[in-house]
């Protein structure tokens, strides 16, 4: 079992920045692909960024050039640095730890609100 706890969400003006953190329990954090997803009201949950166990990062087109995902395996934590935020980035952001289709976990989510 892996428990994920997100933090760092909040209210920010357009153009501002936030850094989300996701702390994971357990000693096997390094084997998981970690991802950040978001879900806006009335919309499906979508992938924002992911980082493999080897450190390879991937981004949704909407996040490229503005967001940076990173991980610190010593701290069992994954981060999402979000810059140049836009109102359309407003959503609940969820942390995900994925090892296989049978072994993956979600955090409870953290709200990000970007005002115009």
C-alpha positions in Angstrom: 0.0 0.0 0.0 1.1 3.5 -0.8 -0.6 6.6 0.7 -0.2 9.9 -1.1 -0.7 13.3 0.5 -0.8 16.4 -1.7 -0.1 19.9 -0.6 0.6 23.3 -2.0 -2.6 24.2 -3.7 -4.4 27.5 -3.2 -5.6 30.6 -4.8 -3.3 32.6 -7.1 -3.6 35.3 -9.7 -3.1 34.6 -13.4 0.6 34.7 -14.2 1.5 33.5 -10.7 3.2 30.3 -9.6 2.5 27.4 -7.2 4.5 24.4 -6.3 2.5 21.3 -5.5 4.0 18.5 -3.4 3.0 14.9 -3.0 4.5 12.9 -0.1 4.3 9.1 -0.4 4.4 6.6 2.4 6.3 3.3 2.1 9.8 2.3 1.1 9.2 1.5 -2.6 8.5 5.0 -3.8 11.4 4.9 -6.3 9.9 2.1 -8.4 6.7 4.0 -9.2 6.0 6.3 -12.1 4.6 9.4 -10.5 2.0 11.6 -12.1 0.0 14.7 -11.6 -3.5 14.8 -12.9 -6.2 17.4 -12.7 -9.9 17.5 -12.9 -11.9 20.7 -13.5 -15.7 20.8 -12.7 -17.7 19.0 -15.4 -14.6 17.6 -17.1 -12.7 14.3 -17.1 -9.5 13.8 -15.1 -6.5 14.5 -17.3 -2.8 13.8 -17.1 -0.8 17.0 -16.6 2.7 15.5 -16.2 4.4 12.3 -15.2 7.9 11.2 -14.3 9.2 7.7 -14.5 11.3 5.8 -11.9 14.3 6.7 -14.0 13.4 10.4 -14.1 12.0 10.8 -17.6 9.3 13.4 -17.6 6.4 13.8 -19.9 3.9 16.7 -20.1 0.6 17.4 -21.5 0.7 20.0 -24.3 -1.1 22.4 -21.9 1.7 22.1 -19.4 4.8 22.2 -21.6 7.0 25.2 -21.0 5.1 26.2 -17.9 5.1 23.3 -15.5 8.0 21.1 -14.3 7.6 17.8 -12.6 10.4 16.5 -10.4 10.9 13.8 -7.8 13.1 13.3 -4.7 13.3 9.6 -4.0 15.2 10.3 -0.7 12.2 12.2 0.5 9.5 10.1 -1.2 8.1 13.2 -2.7 7.1 14.4 -6.2 6.7 18.0 -7.1 4.9 20.0 -9.7 6.2 23.5 -10.2 3.6 25.5 -12.0 4.5 28.9 -13.5 2.6 31.4 -15.7 -0.7 30.0 -14.4 -3.9 30.6 -16.3 -7.5 30.6 -15.2 -8.0 27.4 -17.2 -5.5 25.7 -14.9 -8.1 25.8 -12.2 -8.8 22.3 -11.1 -8.3 19.8 -8.3 -4.9 18.3 -8.8 -4.3 14.7 -7.9 -1.1 12.8 -7.4 -0.8 9.3 -8.8 1.7 6.5 -8.1 1.6 3.8 -10.9 3.5 0.5 -11.0 1.1 -1.6 -13.0 -2.5 -1.8 -14.0 -3.2 -3.6 -10.7 -1.0 -1.5 -8.6 -1.6 2.2 -8.6 -2.7 4.7 -6.0 -4.3 8.2 -5.8 -4.0 11.0 -3.4 -7.0 13.0 -2.1 -6.4 16.0 -4.3 -5.5 19.6 -3.8 -7.5 22.6 -5.1 -5.8 25.1 -7.4 -7.7 28.2 -8.3 -6.3 30.8 -10.7 -8.1 34.1 -10.8 -8.1 36.3 -13.8 
